[in-house]
Amino acid sequence: MASAVASSPTFVYRTAVRGKILLFFSCFALLVLLALLAIVVGSYGLSLGDVLRTLVGRGEGAMRAVIWEIRLPRIASAVIAGCGLALTGTVFQCLLKNPLASASTLGISHGAAFGAAFAIVVLGAGGLQSSALRTAAAGQWHLPGICSVTLFAFAGALAATLAILALARLRRMTAEAVILAGVALSALFTSGTILVQYFAADVEIAAVVFWTFGDVARATWREIGLMGIATALALAYFVFHQWDLNALTAGEDVARGLGVDVDRLRRRGMLWAAFVAALITCFQGVIAFIGLLAPHIARRIVGSDHRLLTPLSCLVGALLLLGSDTLGRIVIGSGALPVGVITSFMGAPLFIFLLLRGASR
């Protein structure tokens, strides 16, 4: 009798689900440990006891400044950005039925880079009053400060998203064609960024290049809060529609047969995911491979069930980004190595490895 119960499909399913949930909590515990390690390591040496005393309000002035004003914002920024980028990658890949869909392949990141370059060079956010594209007589268009760069980067990312959605709606493009349109927009925005840089001064070129380097240390607590609220709202939306996403994974015809409005789900889901990706990119710069790699790692662990895939992808994305930033601080010491460089170096070989493993199976 016991053997019959143990071999029943229900028992096997529940056992598998319990194992995956246990893995989820293990990843969460690993994220907490990695966050503690990220607080401790750095050019200013801290022990675990120093960190705990400072967190409860008993630390010295220098320790409080290092932990609360430098390291904790950086850790929170990496965790939230990793969660948000992984969430957008998971949603894009499901809605477009394409494993290569992400903010980078859809042109969102490149649109943000073009918006930032345009603000720095053409509108004067880089600090210079005149250049080849902007003379001193056009001073009324001068937009000083990093806020204008962030605003135009956000506008460029949303412009890329709206262009893709408009093409998909007006021309009734397939999911595969949407990816190709995103690749074309990426090339267009990249060419525009290069053209703007060609006419820029040396200082402006340096500012544009620095912005394109993904860096989780540049966000303030207010910006971290905005990213956290947007990511939490998007996650709640997709958790509420997880059954629809699972139905769409089985195919559009199956989803429509089950009563899912595929067009509305795809349109609203794309807008939510693109909004989160645009917000993170305009605050952090271009961070490659997190939105592309984290969903693939999570999918190989728990499968395509979005009840488990979505939260695990967020955890994996946070682990990847926080681990990359911590590694960059350990290697350089001063924290000068942008996290976008680390994610590209780590992400490309790992993604190729996952592709080869998939092909071998």
C-alpha positions in Angstrom: 0.0 0.0 0.0 2.8 2.4 0.9 4.7 1.6 -2.3 1.5 2.3 -4.3 1.1 5.7 -2.7 4.8 6.5 -3.2 4.5 5.7 -6.9 1.3 7.6 -7.5 1.5 10.7 -9.8 0.2 13.0 -7.1 2.8 11.9 -4.6 5.6 12.3 -7.2 4.4 15.7 -8.2 4.1 17.0 -4.6 7.6 15.6 -3.8 9.0 17.4 -6.9 7.3 20.6 -6.0 8.6 20.4 -2.4 12.1 19.9 -3.7 11.8 23.0 -5.9 10.4 25.1 -3.1 13.3 24.0 -0.9 15.7 25.0 -3.6 14.0 28.4 -3.8 14.6 29.0 -0.1 18.2 27.8 -0.4 18.8 30.4 -3.1 17.2 33.0 -0.9 19.5 32.0 2.0 22.5 32.2 -0.4 21.4 35.7 -1.5 21.4 36.8 2.2 24.9 35.3 2.8 26.2 37.0 -0.4 24.7 40.3 0.8 26.6 40.0 4.1 29.8 39.2 2.2 29.3 42.3 0.0 28.9 44.4 3.2 32.1 43.0 4.7 34.5 43.1 1.7 36.0 46.2 0.2 38.8 48.7 0.5 37.5 49.7 4.0 37.9 46.5 6.0 34.9 45.4 8.2 34.3 42.4 10.3 30.9 40.6 10.7 30.7 42.0 14.2 31.3 45.5 13.0 28.5 45.1 10.5 26.0 43.7 13.0 26.8 46.5 15.6 26.4 49.1 12.9 23.1 47.7 11.7 21.7 47.9 15.2 22.9 51.5 15.6 26.0 50.9 17.7 28.7 51.4 15.1 31.2 54.2 14.8 30.8 57.2 12.5 33.1 55.9 9.7 31.5 52.5 9.8 28.0 53.9 9.6 28.9 56.1 6.6 30.5 53.1 4.8 27.7 50.7 5.4 24.6 52.9 5.2 25.7 55.4 2.6 27.9 53.3 0.3 27.6 49.5 0.6 23.9 49.0 1.6 22.6 51.2 -1.3 24.9 49.4 -3.7 23.7 46.0 -2.5 20.0 47.0 -2.5 20.5 48.5 -6.0 22.1 45.2 -7.3 19.4 43.0 -5.8 16.5 45.1 -7.1 18.0 45.6 -10.5 18.9 41.9 -10.9 15.3 40.9 -9.9 13.8 43.4 -12.3 16.0 42.5 -15.3 15.5 38.8 -14.7 11.7 39.4 -14.4 11.6 41.3 -17.7 13.7 38.7 -19.5 11.4 35.9 -18.3 8.3 37.7 -19.4 9.7 38.8 -22.8 10.8 35.2 -23.5 7.3 33.9 -22.7 5.2 36.6 -24.4 7.3 36.5 -27.6 8.0 32.7 -27.6 11.6 33.4 -28.2 14.5 32.3 -25.8 16.6 35.2 -27.0 14.2 38.0 -26.0 15.5 40.5 -23.5 15.8 44.2 -23.0 19.0 44.2 -25.1 17.7 42.2 -28.0 14.5 44.3 -28.2 16.4 47.6 -28.4 15.3 48.9 -25.0 18.8 49.2 -23.6 20.2 50.7 -26.8 17.3 53.2 -26.9 18.3 54.3 -23.4 21.9 54.7 -24.4 20.9 56.9 -27.3 18.7 59.0 -25.1 21.5 59.5 -22.6 24.0 60.4 -25.4 21.6 62.8 -26.9 21.1 64.6 -23.6 24.8 64.7 -22.8 26.1 65.9 -26.2 23.2 67.8 -27.9 21.4 69.2 -24.8 24.4 70.0 -22.7 23.9 67.6 -19.8 27.6 66.7 -20.1 28.6 70.1 -18.7 30.0 71.8 -21.8 28.3 74.9 -23.2 29.2 74.4 -26.8 30.2 71.6 -29.2 29.9 70.7 -32.8 26.2 69.8 -32.4 25.3 72.6 -29.9 26.6 76.2 -30.2 26.7 78.7 -27.4 23.8 80.6 -29.1 21.6 77.7 -28.3 22.1 78.1 -24.6 18.3 78.0 -23.9 18.5 74.2 -24.7 21.2 73.6 -22.1 20.1 71.0 -19.6 22.6 70.6 -16.8 22.7 67.8 -14.3 22.4 64.0 -14.3 18.6 64.2 -13.9 18.2 65.2 -17.5 20.4 62.3 -18.6 18.2 59.9 -16.7 15.0 61.4 -18.1 16.2 61.2 -21.7 17.5 57.7 -21.2 14.1 56.6 -19.9 12.4 58.4 -22.8 14.7 56.6 -25.3 14.0 53.2 -23.8 10.2 53.8 -23.8 10.5 55.1 -27.4 12.0 51.8 -28.5 9.3 49.9 -26.7 6.4 51.9 -28.2 8.0 51.6 -31.7 8.0 47.8 -31.4 4.5 47.6 -30.0 3.2 50.0 -32.8 4.9 47.9 -35.5 3.5 44.7 -34.0 0.0 46.1 -33.7 -0.2 47.9 -37.0 1.4 45.2 -39.2 0.2 42.2 -37.2 3.8 41.0 -36.8 4.5 37.6 -35.4 6.5 37.1 -32.2 9.5 36.1 -34.2 9.2 39.3 -36.3 9.0 41.4 -33.2 12.5 40.1 -32.2 13.8 41.0 -35.6 12.3 44.5 -35.3 14.0 44.8 -31.9 17.4 43.9 -33.5 16.8 46.4 -36.2 16.0 49.1 -33.7 19.1 48.2 -31.7 21.2 48.7 -34.7 19.5 52.0 -35.4 19.9 53.4 -31.9 23.6 52.2 -31.8 24.3 54.0 -35.1 22.6 57.1 -33.7 24.7 56.9 -30.5 27.9 56.6 -32.6 26.9 59.5 -34.8 26.3 61.7 -31.7 29.7 60.7 -30.3 31.4 61.5 -33.6 30.5 65.2 -33.1 31.0 65.3 -29.4 33.9 66.8 -27.4 36.4 64.6 -25.5 34.7 65.2 -22.2 31.3 64.4 -23.6 32.5 61.2 -25.2 33.9 60.2 -21.8 30.6 61.0 -20.1 28.6 58.9 -22.7 31.0 55.9 -22.4 30.9 56.1 -18.6 27.0 56.1 -18.7 26.9 53.1 -20.9 29.0 51.1 -18.4 26.4 49.5 -16.1 27.1 50.5 -12.5 24.9 49.7 -9.5 26.7 52.2 -7.3 25.3 55.3 -9.0 21.7 54.9 -7.8 20.5 56.8 -4.7 18.0 55.6 -2.1 15.2 57.5 -3.9 16.1 55.9 -7.2 16.4 52.5 -5.5 12.9 53.0 -4.0 11.5 53.8 -7.5 13.0 50.7 -9.0 11.8 48.6 -6.1 8.2 49.9 -6.4 8.1 49.3 -10.1 9.6 45.8 -9.9 7.2 44.9 -7.1 4.2 46.1 -9.0 5.3 44.3 -12.1 6.0 41.1 -10.2 2.5 41.3 -8.6 0.9 41.7 -12.0 2.7 38.7 -13.6 2.1 36.5 -10.5 -1.6 37.4 -10.8 -1.5 36.4 -14.5 0.8 33.3 -14.0 -1.9 31.0 -15.2 -2.3 33.0 -18.4 1.5 32.8 -18.9 1.5 29.1 -18.4 -1.3 28.7 -21.0 0.6 30.9 -23.5 3.7 28.7 -22.9 1.7 25.8 -24.3 0.9 27.8 -27.5 -1.2 30.7 -28.6 -4.0 28.3 -29.9 -4.1 26.5 -26.6 -4.2 29.8 -24.7 -7.0 31.2 -26.7 -8.9 27.9 -26.4 -8.6 28.3 -22.6 -10.1 31.8 -22.7 -6.9 33.9 -22.6 -6.9 37.2 -24.5 -3.4 36.7 -25.9 -3.2 40.0 -27.7 -4.1 42.0 -24.5 -1.8 39.9 -22.3 1.1 40.4 -24.7 0.5 44.1 -25.1 0.1 44.8 -21.3 2.8 42.4 -20.4 5.3 44.0 -22.8 4.4 47.5 -21.4 5.0 46.4 -17.8 8.2 44.6 -18.6 9.5 47.4 -20.8 8.7 50.0 -18.1 10.7 48.1 -15.5 13.6 47.5 -17.9 13.6 51.2 -18.9 13.6 52.4 -15.4 16.5 50.2 -14.3 18.5 51.0 -17.4 18.1 54.8 -17.0 19.3 54.6 -13.4 22.0 51.9 -13.8 23.2 52.1 -17.4 23.4 49.1 -19.7 23.7 45.8 -17.8 24.0 42.9 -20.3 23.0 39.3 -20.0 21.2 39.3 -16.7 17.8 39.5 -18.3 18.8 36.9 -20.9 20.7 34.4 -18.7 18.8 34.3 -15.4 15.5 32.9 -16.9 17.5 30.1 -18.7 19.2 29.1 -15.5 15.9 29.1 -13.6 14.1 27.3 -16.4 16.6 24.4 -16.3 16.1 24.1 -12.6 12.3 24.3 -12.2 10.9 24.0 -15.7 8.5 26.4 -17.5 5.9 26.6 -14.7 5.7 30.4 -14.0 4.5 29.7 -10.5 8.1 28.7 -9.7 9.9 30.1 -12.7 9.1 33.8 -12.2 10.3 34.0 -8.5 13.3 31.8 -9.0 14.4 33.9 -12.1 14.2 37.0 -9.9 16.4 35.3 -7.2 18.9 34.1 -9.8 19.1 37.5 -11.4 19.7 39.1 -8.0 22.4 36.5 -7.2 24.1 37.0 -10.6 24.2 40.8 -10.4 25.2 41.1 -6.7 27.8 38.4 -7.2 29.2 40.2 -10.2 29.4 43.5 -8.4 31.0 41.9 -5.3 33.6 40.2 -7.6 34.4 43.5 -9.3 35.0 45.1 -5.9 37.2 42.3 -4.8 39.3 42.3 -8.0 39.7 46.1 -8.2 39.4 47.0 -4.5 38.1 50.5 -5.1 34.9 49.3 -6.8 35.9 51.1 -10.0 35.2 48.1 -12.3 31.7 48.5 -13.7 29.4 45.6 -13.1 28.3 45.6 -16.8 31.8 44.5 -17.8 31.7 41.6 -15.3 28.2 40.4 -16.4 29.4 40.5 -20.0 32.5 38.5 -19.3 30.7 36.0 -17.1 27.4 35.9 -19.0 28.6 35.2 -22.5 30.6 32.0 -21.8 27.9 30.7 -19.4 25.1 31.4 -21.9 27.1 29.5 -24.6 27.6 26.6 -22.2 23.9 26.5 -21.6 23.2 26.5 -25.3 25.7 23.6 -25.9 24.2 21.6 -23.0 20.7 22.1 -24.5 22.0 21.1 -28.0 23.6 17.9 -26.6 20.3 16.9 -25.0 
